[in-house]
C-alpha cells in the first residue's frame, strides 16, 4: 500500500508538470484512474478495458494506471482530488458527484427507470448530453456513464415486501439528499455512513439494514450479517467516469477524441459485464446460507409512496421533463 501511495504522489507530480507543459506534443502521458470496486468487480473490468483501448487509440501516447478498491480515495474525496489535479480520473457514484454537480441528483430519484436498457437509453440521449454540458460548466468532463445498478435492501430485522416494512428501520444510505428524502418519506430512519463502515455497523446493530447494488452487496459480504435480502429496485444508480475539464482540455483534439472513444467503448463493455452478472448475483444470494431472498414483483405501492420525493425536488423539473420526453 505504501508503494502504491508513493506511486500516486509521483503520478500527481508528473500530472501537474504535464499540465503546465500542455502535454499535447507527442510525449507519452501516464494517467491515474481510481475506482471503488475490487478486481473482480465490473468497474475493474471496465477500467482495465479503458486503459487498454486508450493506449491503442492514442498510439501509445497515453497509458493508464488503474487503482481499484479506493486505493487513492473514495466518494467526494476522490472527486476533490480530480479537481486538484492529484488524481486524473475517478469512477465515482452519482451520489458523490451530486455534491459537486447537484443536477446529477435527478438520476437518483426513486423508480426513475423500469430497467437497465431504459436507463442506458436516457443517459446516452438528450438528458445525458444536458448533464454532460452542466458538468462542464462546473469544471468536469464526463468521459462515460457506467453501470452501478438497481439497489436492493439487506436487513437484519426482516424482509421488505411493502412500504410499511420500512417504518422505523434504521438503514444505511449514501450521503445524498435524494436518498435521505426517499427513505424518510418511506418511514425509515436513514443513516449516512461510508460503505467501508457498513459491515461492522450491521454486525454491531448500529443500523438494521443497508441498501446498495447487488454486486456491491455481495462484494462487501453484507449477506454474511443480514438474514434478509429484498430486491426492491428502489433506485437505479449510474457510475460516471470523471476527469477535470482543465486536464481534458490540456490534450490535443486527437487525444481528446481518443479519450472519449475509449470511455464509450469501455463503458459499453462494463455495462455488458455488469448486466451479465445480474442473474449470477441472484443465484449467489439464493445459495447464501441463512439468507431469505425476497423479490418484490409489484412495485406500485412503493412507487406511490415515493411520489412526494419528486415534489421535494422542484429544481429537477426541467431535467425530468427532458428524461420523460425521451423515454
Secondary structure, 3 states (H helix, E strand, C coil): CHHHHHHHHHHHHHHHHHHHHCCCCCCCEEEEEEECCCCCCHHHHHHHHHHHHHHHHCCCCEEEEEECCCCCCCHHHHHHHHHHCCCCEEEEEHHHHCCCCHHHHHHHCCCCCCCHHHHHHHHCCHHHHHHHHHHHHCCEEEEEEEEEEEEEEEECCCCCCCHHHHCCCEEEECCCHHHHHHHHHCCCEEEECCHHHHHHHHHHCCCCEEEEEHHHHHHCCHHHCCCEEEECCCCEEEEEEEEEHHHHHCCCHHHHHHHHHHHHHHHHHHHHHHHHHHHHHHHHHHCCCCCEEEECCCCHHHHHHCHHHHHCCHHHHHHHHHHHHCC
